[in-house]
Amino acid sequence: MKLGVMAFNCSHGSTITTVPEAWTLNWPDTRDVVQMVDRSGMETVLPVGRWRGYGGPSDFNNCTFESFTWASAIGALTDYVTVLATVHVPLAHPLMVAKMTSTIDHVTNGRFALNIVGGWFKNEFDMFGANMRPHDDRYKYAKEWLDFLRQAWTDENEFDFESESFHAKNVWSQPKPIQKPHPPVMNAGGSPAAQDFTTRYCDMNFVILKDRTFLEGAQKQIAQLKTMARSHGRETRIWIHVYVVCRETEKEAKDYLNHYVYEKGDWEAAGNLLKIFGMQTETLDVKTLESHKAHFIAGHGGYPLVGTAEQIVDELGKLADIGVDGCLISWVDYKNELSQWIDEVLPLTEQAGLRKPFAPAQKSASRSQRSRVDSAAMAK
């Protein structure tokens, strides 16, 4: 089971709440969190691509660090962890992204991966003066965009690129990424069109588990995606978002969840988010979205890991059993709760056989010895 931390490039992270201990975005704490992750042996950090917030008393996600510059800075501060950037493909030209990602891959010595999204927040597109395509057309465009990017990553010669959306002449991009043939690619779409795109063209699928009541339903969802990928001659790795509340007792954990969601949750901002999400994506139907509202407040629709350290590790084991390859974690209070995770939960994952110990040899190995395989390992 691979592990990472997500969304701490945004104010409030993934938690739509007004509690005072919610994540306040600043660079010193960001630096501390990512270096803690790096030293722990967890595999990755993932930023959200966000340009404006969702209103409400918390103004959830109103303040964000841009993901490419964030990833480059994070990469320079770390030695082991794979660093991702998230890009809205309609808002960034693939040649510009080829140059930025190659730069980050060199900064990290091959510890970079790219998360691509089609975009669904129309208010953000309006800020750029960009048109939002009909849903399924977004993935037709994304395929052309990704083809252009990968050719820029790999073609050592000058080339022309012609497609319905791109007409580029004498394209040249150097240096190439360190990773060969190129960095891994993740996609987070959940609609039928997105699933087809992800399983055909991407290495990792970032999934919202639709069935929270019985893991058998989630297992079928994951198996379907892996079967689709194999039908295209590929393998895909399934990553999910989990939100964590770990306390000494199950009651304490559930009481705190109730406090920050039901007593202090920003239901107005959550309603704004879900209204936009429901109108512009086909990931979840209206009924499912409504039933997931508390999960969006608790952790942006993630899967709950709430209880003692032992209970959380047991639940991670169940997720591994149904085919989840990696979990990206958020907390209310990243800095303090990450410290608890490292001290109390990670050792139990090793005892349970879910993860190998992060050996001293790995910690002391040179950067070049470690990092070149880490990004590729995310997708394996």
FILO-590956 format. One line per field, with one value per residue: residue number from 1; residue in one letter; chain; x, y, z of N, C-alpha, C in turn. Coordinates in pm, whole numbers. Layout:
nr <- [NUM:...]
rest <- [A:...]
kette <- [A:...]
n.px <- [X:...]
n.py <- [Y:...]
n.pz <- [Z:...]
ca.px <- [X:...]
ca.py <- [Y:...]
ca.pz <- [Z:...]
c.px <- [X:...]
c.py <- [Y:...]
c.pz <- [Z:...]
This chain:
nr <- [1:2:3:4:5:6:7:8:9:10:11:12:13:14:15:16:17:18:19:20:21:22:23:24:25:26:27:28:29:30:31:32:33:34:35:36:37:38:39:40:41:42:43:44:45:46:47:48:49:50:51:52:53:54:55:56:57:58:59:60:61:62:63:64:65:66:67:68:69:70:71:72:73:74:75:76:77:78:79:80:81:82:83:84:85:86:87:88:89:90:91:92:93:94:95:96:97:98:99:100:101:102:103:104:105:106:107:108:109:110:111:112:113:114:115:116:117:118:119:120:121:122:123:124:125:126:127:128:129:130:131:132:133:134:135:136:137:138:139:140:141:142:143:144:145:146:147:148:149:150:151:152:153:154:155:156:157:158:159:160:161:162:163:164:165:166:167:168:169:170:171:172:173:174:175:176:177:178:179:180:181:182:183:184:185:186:187:188:189:190:191:192:193:194:195:196:197:198:199:200:201:202:203:204:205:206:207:208:209:210:211:212:213:214:215:216:217:218:219:220:221:222:223:224:225:226:227:228:229:230:231:232:233:234:235:236:237:238:239:240:241:242:243:244:245:246:247:248:249:250:251:252:253:254:255:256:257:258:259:260:261:262:263:264:265:266:267:268:269:270:271:272:273:274:275:276:277:278:279:280:281:282:283:284:285:286:287:288:289:290:291:292:293:294:295:296:297:298:299:300:301:302:303:304:305:306:307:308:309:310:311:312:313:314:315:316:317:318:319:320:321:322:323:324:325:326:327:328:329:330:331:332:333:334:335:336:337:338:339:340:341:342:343:344:345:346:347:348:349:350:351:352:353:354:355:356:357:358:359:360:361:362:363:364:365:366:367:368:369:370:371:372:373:374:375:376:377:378:379:380]
rest <- [M:K:L:G:V:M:A:F:N:C:S:H:G:S:T:I:T:T:V:P:E:A:W:T:L:N:W:P:D:T:R:D:V:V:Q:M:V:D:R:S:G:M:E:T:V:L:P:V:G:R:W:R:G:Y:G:G:P:S:D:F:N:N:C:T:F:E:S:F:T:W:A:S:A:I:G:A:L:T:D:Y:V:T:V:L:A:T:V:H:V:P:L:A:H:P:L:M:V:A:K:M:T:S:T:I:D:H:V:T:N:G:R:F:A:L:N:I:V:G:G:W:F:K:N:E:F:D:M:F:G:A:N:M:R:P:H:D:D:R:Y:K:Y:A:K:E:W:L:D:F:L:R:Q:A:W:T:D:E:N:E:F:D:F:E:S:E:S:F:H:A:K:N:V:W:S:Q:P:K:P:I:Q:K:P:H:P:P:V:M:N:A:G:G:S:P:A:A:Q:D:F:T:T:R:Y:C:D:M:N:F:V:I:L:K:D:R:T:F:L:E:G:A:Q:K:Q:I:A:Q:L:K:T:M:A:R:S:H:G:R:E:T:R:I:W:I:H:V:Y:V:V:C:R:E:T:E:K:E:A:K:D:Y:L:N:H:Y:V:Y:E:K:G:D:W:E:A:A:G:N:L:L:K:I:F:G:M:Q:T:E:T:L:D:V:K:T:L:E:S:H:K:A:H:F:I:A:G:H:G:G:Y:P:L:V:G:T:A:E:Q:I:V:D:E:L:G:K:L:A:D:I:G:V:D:G:C:L:I:S:W:V:D:Y:K:N:E:L:S:Q:W:I:D:E:V:L:P:L:T:E:Q:A:G:L:R:K:P:F:A:P:A:Q:K:S:A:S:R:S:Q:R:S:R:V:D:S:A:A:M:A:K]
kette <- [A:A:A:A:A:A:A:A:A:A:A:A:A:A:A:A:A:A:A:A:A:A:A:A:A:A:A:A:A:A:A:A:A:A:A:A:A:A:A:A:A:A:A:A:A:A:A:A:A:A:A:A:A:A:A:A:A:A:A:A:A:A:A:A:A:A:A:A:A:A:A:A:A:A:A:A:A:A:A:A:A:A:A:A:A:A:A:A:A:A:A:A:A:A:A:A:A:A:A:A:A:A:A:A:A:A:A:A:A:A:A:A:A:A:A:A:A:A:A:A:A:A:A:A:A:A:A:A:A:A:A:A:A:A:A:A:A:A:A:A:A:A:A:A:A:A:A:A:A:A:A:A:A:A:A:A:A:A:A:A:A:A:A:A:A:A:A:A:A:A:A:A:A:A:A:A:A:A:A:A:A:A:A:A:A:A:A:A:A:A:A:A:A:A:A:A:A:A:A:A:A:A:A:A:A:A:A:A:A:A:A:A:A:A:A:A:A:A:A:A:A:A:A:A:A:A:A:A:A:A:A:A:A:A:A:A:A:A:A:A:A:A:A:A:A:A:A:A:A:A:A:A:A:A:A:A:A:A:A:A:A:A:A:A:A:A:A:A:A:A:A:A:A:A:A:A:A:A:A:A:A:A:A:A:A:A:A:A:A:A:A:A:A:A:A:A:A:A:A:A:A:A:A:A:A:A:A:A:A:A:A:A:A:A:A:A:A:A:A:A:A:A:A:A:A:A:A:A:A:A:A:A:A:A:A:A:A:A:A:A:A:A:A:A:A:A:A:A:A:A:A:A:A:A:A:A:A:A:A:A:A:A:A:A:A:A:A:A:A:A:A:A:A:A:A:A:A:A:A:A]
n.px <- [85:85:148:51:36:-211:-338:-248:-157:-354:-572:-735:-702:-844:-1071:-1384:-1452:-1500:-1341:-1085:-834:-804:-628:-410:-292:48:393:614:495:410:655:756:573:606:870:858:697:872:1088:961:922:691:527:444:343:63:-60:-357:-516:-625:-803:-976:-1195:-1480:-1664:-1889:-1867:-1607:-1477:-1371:-1077:-994:-745:-451:-148:14:42:266:491:493:547:806:953:902:1020:1291:1340:1338:1430:1340:1058:800:691:401:237:-63:-265:-497:-600:-726:-638:-368:-100:26:298:417:370:525:783:785:739:956:1159:1099:1133:1407:1493:1409:1548:1422:1187:918:569:271:-47:-337:-625:-955:-1111:-1376:-1486:-1661:-1655:-1384:-1286:-1411:-1267:-1031:-1121:-1185:-1341:-1563:-1573:-1828:-1908:-1802:-1641:-1429:-1248:-1174:-1029:-835:-696:-568:-412:-249:-112:39:194:341:487:647:792:948:1044:1339:1396:1314:966:642:312:-8:-350:-703:-731:-479:-218:81:403:739:826:1010:1167:1366:1545:1488:1270:1419:1324:1253:1030:906:765:527:167:-128:-485:-799:-1065:-1409:-1634:-1802:-1675:-1438:-1329:-1276:-1083:-880:-810:-713:-500:-354:-142:-216:-510:-710:-946:-1285:-1446:-1753:-1931:-1983:-2091:-2079:-1788:-1775:-1901:-1725:-1506:-1591:-1606:-1335:-1221:-1344:-1227:-958:-984:-1078:-851:-669:-794:-724:-463:-301:-185:-337:-309:-475:-555:-680:-850:-821:-961:-843:-902:-754:-749:-699:-909:-1195:-1431:-1343:-1237:-1464:-1621:-1472:-1482:-1758:-1769:-1611:-1737:-2029:-2091:-1922:-1893:-1876:-2142:-2255:-2046:-1984:-2222:-2214:-1987:-2071:-2292:-2177:-1999:-2176:-2320:-2127:-1976:-1978:-1928:-2049:-2390:-2685:-2823:-2628:-2432:-2562:-2582:-2317:-2244:-2161:-1918:-1778:-1750:-1600:-1373:-1346:-1493:-1353:-1250:-1344:-1118:-1141:-1088:-908:-548:-498:-747:-757:-541:-634:-850:-714:-594:-819:-886:-662:-704:-923:-817:-711:-435:-294:-311:-405:-371:-559:-591:-751:-581:-293:-17:19:-134:-20:229:147:48:283:426:252:80:210:418:254:141:355:400:168:217:148:314:660:936:1088:1394:1711:1914:1788:1733:1986:2093:2228:2092:2067:2071:1830:1612:1547:1386:1153:920:829:772:540:342:344]
n.py <- [-119:198:533:876:1238:1487:1796:2005:2236:2416:2648:2537:2281:1976:1999:2114:2323:2524:2513:2632:2512:2424:2376:2635:2806:2847:2912:2827:2623:2450:2369:2233:2021:1878:1795:1630:1426:1335:1233:1026:817:782:779:994:1335:1537:1816:2022:2148:2456:2762:2946:3000:2854:3009:3075:3069:2974:3021:2819:2684:2925:3036:2950:2774:2777:2488:2391:2558:2523:2244:2234:2380:2220:1985:2056:2066:1812:1459:1201:1159:1133:1395:1554:1757:1934:1985:2173:2074:2232:2486:2523:2523:2238:2239:2432:2304:2075:2183:2291:2062:1898:2054:2035:1760:1740:1901:1739:1511:1301:1247:1304:1328:1364:1502:1512:1701:1746:1960:2130:2337:2597:2869:2919:2878:3091:3301:3283:3338:3122:2865:2614:2291:2066:1779:1510:1583:1702:1503:1404:1624:1621:1389:1458:1667:1532:1357:1544:1653:1423:1367:1594:1548:1330:1327:1372:1528:1818:1880:1871:1921:1813:1830:1817:2024:2140:2303:2300:2410:2319:2230:2229:2101:2107:2062:1702:1507:1343:1088:793:639:882:1098:946:951:1070:1057:1195:1156:1045:981:785:852:962:744:571:722:742:472:400:576:669:622:600:600:819:781:831:647:504:347:340:189:-91:-264:-439:-326:-116:-271:-393:-167:-93:-325:-324:-100:-181:-403:-280:-132:-341:-448:-261:-314:-227:-152:-25:173:212:487:641:901:951:1058:1130:1066:1015:888:817:659:503:641:902:973:965:1154:1386:1399:1443:1693:1869:1839:1832:2017:2235:2244:2386:2418:2572:2641:2380:2309:2486:2387:2123:2172:2289:2084:1873:1971:1998:1767:1410:1229:1148:1071:1276:1185:1028:1220:1385:1210:1192:1432:1497:1361:1518:1754:1653:1561:1631:1441:1211:879:754:721:658:644:440:398:129:44:199:100:-159:-101:4:-229:-368:-205:-244:-512:-505:-401:-141:58:276:537:869:1114:1330:1564:1744:1911:1932:1934:1856:1622:1467:1418:1253:1040:942:858:677:531:452:264:48:-25:-145:-360:-500:-593:-441:-247:-208:-170:152:151:214:217:311:568:676:649:786:1072:1035:757:685:836:808:593:629:778:628:396:463:407:137]
n.pz <- [0:-110:4:43:75:38:-106:59:-50:-52:113:404:311:248:394:480:688:987:1208:1430:1412:1155:845:771:506:448:373:550:716:515:409:634:659:415:435:656:548:351:502:626:449:306:-14:-189:-271:-341:-507:-528:-819:-817:-843:-731:-447:-269:-140:138:504:560:325:159:22:-91:-107:-261:-342:-656:-864:-1020:-971:-698:-688:-794:-604:-376:-464:-463:-195:-97:-85:-137:-178:-426:-632:-736:-986:-1060:-1342:-1531:-1832:-2040:-1980:-2003:-2224:-2399:-2477:-2313:-2069:-2108:-2096:-1833:-1675:-1744:-1639:-1362:-1331:-1360:-1147:-935:-985:-1123:-981:-1035:-1116:-1316:-1273:-1450:-1533:-1662:-1595:-1425:-1289:-1360:-1296:-1259:-1520:-1645:-1537:-1681:-1929:-2083:-2276:-2163:-2261:-2394:-2193:-2273:-2486:-2361:-2300:-2545:-2634:-2430:-2491:-2735:-2634:-2450:-2621:-2765:-2557:-2474:-2705:-2716:-2485:-2564:-2833:-2997:-3207:-3409:-3462:-3626:-3510:-3562:-3510:-3436:-3254:-3224:-3398:-3463:-3549:-3624:-3369:-3071:-2787:-2515:-2208:-2220:-2005:-1718:-1652:-1833:-2059:-2010:-1751:-1518:-1556:-1407:-1374:-1274:-1341:-1326:-1475:-1737:-1987:-1891:-1755:-1968:-2102:-1902:-1852:-2099:-2158:-1937:-1644:-1381:-1186:-1018:-785:-680:-447:-496:-352:-21:175:152:96:-111:-329:-393:-457:-694:-857:-871:-983:-1232:-1353:-1366:-1530:-1763:-1833:-1889:-2111:-2295:-2325:-2117:-1783:-1491:-1198:-893:-708:-415:-229:115:420:745:1083:1367:1688:2043:2130:1975:2019:2082:1834:1666:1793:1748:1469:1437:1557:1391:1147:1173:1376:1326:1056:726:572:377:194:118:-8:-226:-361:-425:-586:-814:-884:-933:-1155:-1355:-1385:-1439:-1247:-1004:-933:-861:-631:-505:-461:-272:-56:0:110:374:372:190:336:548:419:138:-16:24:138:456:725:1032:1370:1607:1589:1534:1430:1200:1049:1010:843:624:537:444:228:67:8:-165:-390:-395:-466:-370:-122:-76:162:376:646:916:1068:942:1017:1292:1301:1101:1220:1430:1276:1157:1382:1513:1338:1092:1178:1252:1009:889:1061:1006:756:539:442:362:588:609:532:699:509:282:366:389:140:-163:-332:-611:-629:-510:-620:-891:-947:-811:-899:-1117:-980:-846:-1027:-1050]
ca.px <- [0:159:82:94:-41:-264:-422:-201:-125:-478:-625:-826:-673:-962:-1171:-1470:-1491:-1460:-1263:-966:-712:-800:-503:-391:-185:166:507:691:428:415:790:769:493:663:994:815:657:993:1166:883:920:570:573:412:261:-19:-132:-481:-518:-740:-779:-1063:-1263:-1621:-1750:-1924:-1789:-1466:-1424:-1290:-981:-983:-603:-379:-21:9:96:395:596:492:615:949:1010:896:1121:1424:1351:1320:1523:1283:916:758:616:312:170:-194:-288:-620:-547:-768:-585:-222:-56:110:441:457:372:642:901:777:754:1095:1237:1077:1194:1551:1507:1387:1625:1335:1083:802:458:177:-190:-408:-770:-1026:-1170:-1521:-1527:-1680:-1613:-1241:-1269:-1451:-1156:-932:-1184:-1176:-1466:-1571:-1629:-1921:-1836:-1723:-1541:-1311:-1154:-1118:-925:-728:-615:-480:-320:-151:-27:133:288:432:582:744:876:1027:1100:1465:1407:1208:851:514:202:-136:-470:-819:-717:-343:-152:210:510:880:825:1139:1161:1481:1586:1385:1267:1514:1257:1232:1025:858:703:394:53:-247:-608:-895:-1202:-1489:-1744:-1766:-1577:-1312:-1276:-1219:-960:-779:-761:-642:-386:-286:-79:-279:-647:-743:-1085:-1379:-1521:-1894:-2004:-1919:-2159:-2024:-1667:-1791:-1931:-1600:-1420:-1637:-1566:-1191:-1196:-1388:-1125:-838:-1018:-1080:-712:-610:-853:-650:-323:-231:-216:-361:-300:-587:-530:-799:-831:-876:-945:-805:-917:-697:-744:-669:-1026:-1287:-1527:-1279:-1225:-1597:-1665:-1406:-1542:-1888:-1745:-1566:-1830:-2169:-2102:-1844:-1880:-1925:-2237:-2278:-1939:-2000:-2332:-2165:-1898:-2145:-2376:-2091:-1947:-2283:-2360:-2020:-1912:-2067:-1861:-2148:-2524:-2734:-2854:-2502:-2369:-2629:-2544:-2174:-2217:-2079:-1783:-1711:-1708:-1496:-1250:-1362:-1543:-1262:-1296:-1311:-1038:-1175:-1080:-775:-445:-519:-864:-722:-457:-723:-927:-620:-581:-939:-874:-563:-764:-1016:-746:-656:-289:-236:-402:-361:-430:-576:-634:-790:-459:-193:114:15:-189:82:327:86:43:418:467:161:13:304:479:156:125:467:373:58:260:97:426:793:1002:1173:1520:1817:1990:1715:1746:2121:2135:2240:1971:2059:2040:1692:1499:1512:1285:1038:801:780:719:404:249:370]
ca.py <- [0:324:640:1011:1345:1571:1916:2105:2361:2495:2682:2436:2148:1910:1998:2231:2343:2652:2496:2717:2435:2387:2411:2770:2795:2932:2836:2755:2498:2363:2311:2136:1902:1797:1732:1519:1318:1284:1153:911:710:781:786:1104:1450:1579:1943:2044:2261:2537:2903:3029:2924:2817:3094:3028:3129:2934:3049:2699:2681:3055:3074:2829:2782:2719:2354:2364:2625:2450:2115:2256:2416:2102:1890:2099:2051:1672:1363:1069:1156:1174:1520:1575:1884:1914:2082:2172:2070:2341:2614:2527:2465:2121:2269:2497:2201:1990:2253:2302:1930:1855:2128:1975:1627:1760:1949:1626:1396:1192:1214:1384:1271:1469:1476:1595:1707:1814:2083:2127:2454:2696:3002:2931:2895:3228:3389:3275:3363:2996:2794:2479:2205:1962:1685:1406:1647:1737:1393:1403:1726:1577:1290:1533:1742:1439:1313:1654:1658:1308:1382:1695:1483:1217:1343:1445:1613:1914:1812:1939:1847:1850:1761:1905:2139:2195:2316:2352:2390:2327:2221:2190:2109:2049:1922:1602:1459:1238:958:742:738:1012:1084:886:1042:1035:1130:1179:1157:930:954:682:903:977:610:522:798:707:335:391:666:713:518:595:650:871:739:845:523:541:267:351:102:-226:-258:-520:-235:-50:-371:-407:-45:-100:-435:-282:-11:-257:-485:-191:-102:-459:-463:-168:-353:-148:-172:100:166:286:570:706:999:914:1157:1056:1115:911:924:703:571:521:744:1032:1000:994:1280:1497:1403:1508:1833:1955:1826:1866:2135:2345:2232:2495:2354:2662:2618:2244:2313:2551:2293:2010:2221:2303:1952:1793:2022:1998:1637:1294:1135:1096:1122:1371:1113:989:1343:1429:1118:1211:1571:1498:1319:1632:1843:1585:1543:1647:1321:1099:762:782:637:724:550:425:362:-11:36:260:5:-267:-52:10:-365:-399:-132:-315:-639:-485:-356:-6:54:387:629:1006:1144:1467:1579:1881:1979:1850:1926:1776:1489:1393:1371:1138:932:886:793:574:449:390:140:-61:-73:-236:-483:-570:-639:-354:-169:-247:-65:247:107:315:222:400:705:727:637:914:1115:974:616:665:908:784:488:652:819:512:299:502:349:-7]
ca.pz <- [0:-117:78:17:139:-69:-93:153:-118:-49:245:456:259:195:501:467:827:1045:1332:1422:1383:1013:778:723:407:454:324:652:754:397:406:743:629:308:481:741:457:285:598:672:350:224:-152:-278:-232:-455:-491:-602:-911:-776:-870:-649:-344:-283:-58:271:613:554:190:138:-91:-157:-116:-304:-413:-790:-842:-1082:-894:-570:-705:-814:-474:-292:-512:-422:-50:-60:-143:-162:-214:-560:-629:-849:-1014:-1120:-1448:-1610:-1968:-2129:-1937:-2016:-2352:-2372:-2492:-2189:-1965:-2134:-2044:-1688:-1614:-1761:-1540:-1231:-1330:-1335:-1009:-843:-1032:-1166:-881:-1071:-1190:-1355:-1258:-1547:-1512:-1770:-1542:-1407:-1212:-1465:-1248:-1287:-1664:-1677:-1500:-1788:-2058:-2156:-2292:-2109:-2363:-2351:-2107:-2339:-2571:-2280:-2303:-2680:-2631:-2340:-2561:-2824:-2548:-2394:-2732:-2792:-2445:-2475:-2815:-2673:-2386:-2614:-2967:-2990:-3325:-3433:-3521:-3639:-3447:-3620:-3462:-3447:-3165:-3223:-3528:-3417:-3646:-3582:-3223:-3012:-2641:-2445:-2202:-2197:-1866:-1680:-1657:-1966:-2167:-1962:-1619:-1513:-1565:-1331:-1407:-1166:-1389:-1286:-1567:-1836:-2082:-1819:-1728:-2092:-2125:-1803:-1868:-2226:-2180:-1815:-1564:-1249:-1181:-885:-788:-570:-428:-495:-255:109:271:138:16:-230:-439:-430:-521:-832:-926:-897:-1076:-1365:-1409:-1400:-1646:-1879:-1872:-1952:-2244:-2380:-2324:-2018:-1641:-1419:-1053:-835:-590:-360:-122:245:527:864:1220:1453:1829:2130:2133:1864:2057:2066:1691:1612:1852:1679:1336:1453:1591:1280:1034:1200:1460:1272:911:643:482:263:96:65:-103:-348:-430:-479:-695:-932:-916:-991:-1285:-1454:-1398:-1435:-1159:-910:-960:-761:-508:-440:-413:-150:51:26:150:496:334:128:444:627:343:-7:-79:45:213:596:815:1158:1481:1665:1492:1497:1343:1071:976:968:728:512:488:365:102:-13:-35:-276:-508:-387:-469:-295:-53:-55:292:428:785:952:1114:877:1080:1415:1276:1027:1317:1496:1176:1141:1506:1564:1237:997:1229:1251:871:864:1137:940:625:433:390:406:666:537:589:709:384:193:414:371:2:-230:-401:-743:-613:-470:-674:-1030:-961:-725:-972:-1192:-884:-813:-1125:-1059]
c.px <- [88:77:138:5:-85:-329:-371:-138:-245:-516:-737:-800:-794:-1081:-1252:-1530:-1441:-1381:-1132:-838:-703:-675:-506:-271:-75:286:587:626:426:550:806:694:561:793:964:774:779:1072:1094:887:789:606:549:340:192:-86:-262:-461:-641:-706:-870:-1136:-1411:-1714:-1778:-1838:-1641:-1397:-1324:-1208:-966:-839:-523:-243:-36:92:233:509:607:572:765:1017:1013:1004:1261:1448:1355:1419:1458:1144:896:666:529:278:38:-219:-426:-578:-601:-703:-434:-181:39:259:495:467:490:768:900:801:894:1185:1223:1139:1345:1576:1500:1470:1536:1230:955:697:354:35:-266:-558:-832:-1087:-1321:-1575:-1539:-1636:-1464:-1216:-1306:-1341:-1051:-990:-1183:-1313:-1457:-1642:-1740:-1845:-1747:-1616:-1415:-1205:-1098:-1005:-808:-639:-519:-372:-210:-60:79:239:389:530:688:840:980:1097:1225:1480:1296:1091:734:409:70:-246:-586:-799:-581:-285:-17:319:647:894:958:1128:1279:1500:1465:1382:1375:1451:1230:1125:978:797:567:285:-64:-366:-713:-1040:-1278:-1605:-1705:-1661:-1440:-1249:-1213:-1087:-848:-722:-689:-506:-306:-235:-149:-417:-677:-895:-1160:-1457:-1668:-1972:-1929:-1977:-2100:-1902:-1675:-1822:-1808:-1506:-1461:-1597:-1419:-1159:-1235:-1283:-1000:-863:-1022:-939:-648:-667:-787:-501:-239:-260:-240:-350:-403:-542:-663:-757:-893:-858:-934:-838:-872:-688:-721:-785:-1113:-1386:-1468:-1270:-1360:-1652:-1600:-1458:-1676:-1871:-1710:-1656:-1967:-2186:-2034:-1825:-1938:-2016:-2269:-2173:-1950:-2113:-2291:-2078:-1978:-2238:-2295:-2043:-2054:-2324:-2254:-1946:-2019:-2007:-1960:-2284:-2572:-2761:-2727:-2431:-2430:-2590:-2398:-2142:-2130:-1936:-1707:-1668:-1591:-1365:-1274:-1404:-1455:-1326:-1255:-1224:-1046:-1172:-943:-675:-465:-638:-835:-637:-540:-803:-839:-599:-699:-934:-772:-623:-858:-949:-696:-504:-224:-342:-335:-441:-449:-620:-690:-665:-339:-68:113:-35:-97:188:275:83:179:459:383:106:112:371:382:130:238:446:265:97:207:209:556:853:1086:1312:1620:1898:1922:1735:1884:2170:2142:2112:1958:2027:1893:1592:1456:1404:1155:912:743:719:578:303:268:318]
c.py <- [124:434:775:1110:1441:1699:2018:2225:2455:2531:2585:2297:2087:1917:2127:2261:2478:2635:2574:2643:2389:2445:2554:2771:2896:2848:2766:2623:2400:2293:2206:2007:1816:1730:1618:1399:1253:1193:1026:792:697:826:917:1219:1503:1712:1942:2160:2345:2684:2997:2939:2907:2898:3034:3093:3094:2982:2940:2708:2816:3098:2948:2864:2713:2591:2329:2431:2562:2322:2132:2292:2297:2002:1926:2080:1906:1583:1234:1075:1197:1294:1528:1721:1849:2024:2062:2179:2182:2475:2627:2457:2349:2148:2340:2396:2107:2054:2259:2166:1874:1926:2064:1836:1636:1810:1833:1505:1275:1152:1291:1298:1380:1421:1569:1586:1785:1946:2075:2251:2573:2835:3025:2952:3036:3328:3396:3314:3240:2930:2655:2391:2116:1847:1587:1463:1685:1628:1369:1505:1681:1474:1359:1605:1650:1383:1418:1658:1543:1314:1486:1638:1390:1241:1430:1543:1717:1844:1908:1855:1902:1764:1858:2033:2207:2194:2382:2315:2403:2326:2167:2204:2034:2127:1829:1564:1354:1101:918:634:875:991:1015:992:984:1116:1098:1177:1031:897:842:729:917:842:551:591:752:568:314:461:702:594:497:658:690:867:785:715:558:468:270:251:-38:-219:-347:-432:-161:-146:-390:-286:-50:-209:-398:-192:-87:-349:-401:-160:-221:-483:-369:-201:-277:-200:-34:74:261:355:629:810:944:1032:1083:1135:1002:963:798:606:600:633:883:1070:1040:1125:1399:1510:1476:1658:1914:1944:1882:1991:2257:2338:2353:2435:2441:2641:2479:2239:2378:2456:2183:2052:2231:2166:1867:1839:1996:1866:1529:1186:1067:1154:1208:1302:1076:1112:1388:1341:1134:1348:1578:1455:1433:1733:1781:1573:1535:1519:1199:986:780:676:703:620:550:390:219:-27:92:165:-114:-225:-38:-129:-407:-329:-199:-444:-620:-422:-214:-16:165:476:764:1063:1294:1459:1720:1963:1899:1828:1834:1635:1404:1338:1249:1018:862:806:670:480:380:264:22:-112:-169:-368:-566:-624:-557:-274:-226:-135:25:233:221:327:313:545:763:718:775:945:1046:826:594:714:864:678:524:688:702:410:334:431:199:-77]
c.pz <- [0:-51:37:91:29:-17:7:83:-120:94:280:399:192:290:500:604:876:1174:1320:1386:1238:948:725:630:433:416:435:694:637:390:515:712:524:350:580:655:395:378:640:577:276:83:-225:-207:-357:-425:-571:-698:-886:-793:-793:-551:-371:-194:78:377:608:427:152:9:-161:-180:-149:-362:-549:-795:-905:-1006:-755:-582:-722:-682:-379:-333:-468:-273:-5:-133:-190:-226:-360:-550:-754:-866:-1080:-1222:-1509:-1757:-2057:-2096:-1953:-2146:-2325:-2388:-2369:-2076:-1985:-2076:-1892:-1622:-1631:-1662:-1402:-1223:-1308:-1194:-910:-877:-1057:-1066:-909:-1141:-1212:-1339:-1352:-1520:-1626:-1726:-1535:-1335:-1309:-1422:-1271:-1436:-1707:-1643:-1610:-1925:-2145:-2163:-2229:-2212:-2307:-2287:-2183:-2430:-2493:-2290:-2443:-2689:-2545:-2407:-2657:-2744:-2496:-2502:-2763:-2681:-2453:-2592:-2780:-2569:-2449:-2747:-2961:-3106:-3327:-3501:-3537:-3568:-3500:-3559:-3479:-3368:-3172:-3364:-3500:-3517:-3578:-3430:-3173:-2861:-2581:-2315:-2189:-2049:-1841:-1694:-1802:-1965:-2124:-1823:-1626:-1512:-1487:-1384:-1304:-1214:-1352:-1377:-1663:-1936:-2016:-1791:-1853:-2121:-2030:-1827:-2000:-2223:-2056:-1735:-1431:-1257:-1037:-873:-663:-559:-409:-386:-123:209:271:47:-108:-352:-487:-502:-667:-915:-965:-999:-1218:-1430:-1449:-1519:-1773:-1927:-1942:-2091:-2345:-2384:-2224:-1878:-1580:-1270:-993:-707:-545:-257:5:340:660:990:1311:1596:1913:2139:2013:1895:2039:1918:1633:1668:1780:1535:1341:1479:1468:1158:1067:1286:1397:1121:838:535:362:155:35:-36:-234:-429:-498:-593:-823:-978:-985:-1129:-1393:-1468:-1401:-1346:-1065:-946:-842:-628:-432:-385:-281:-33:91:85:274:466:265:233:521:552:194:-78:-61:125:359:661:952:1269:1544:1555:1443:1402:1204:988:928:845:605:452:403:230:10:-71:-154:-398:-508:-378:-387:-236:-37:61:309:572:803:982:1064:962:1203:1388:1189:1121:1391:1402:1165:1265:1540:1457:1144:1052:1227:1109:834:937:1070:802:509:366:442:490:576:595:599:581:284:235:384:228:-62:-306:-536:-734:-587:-572:-813:-1047:-890:-801:-1050:-1100:-841:-901:-1140:-937]
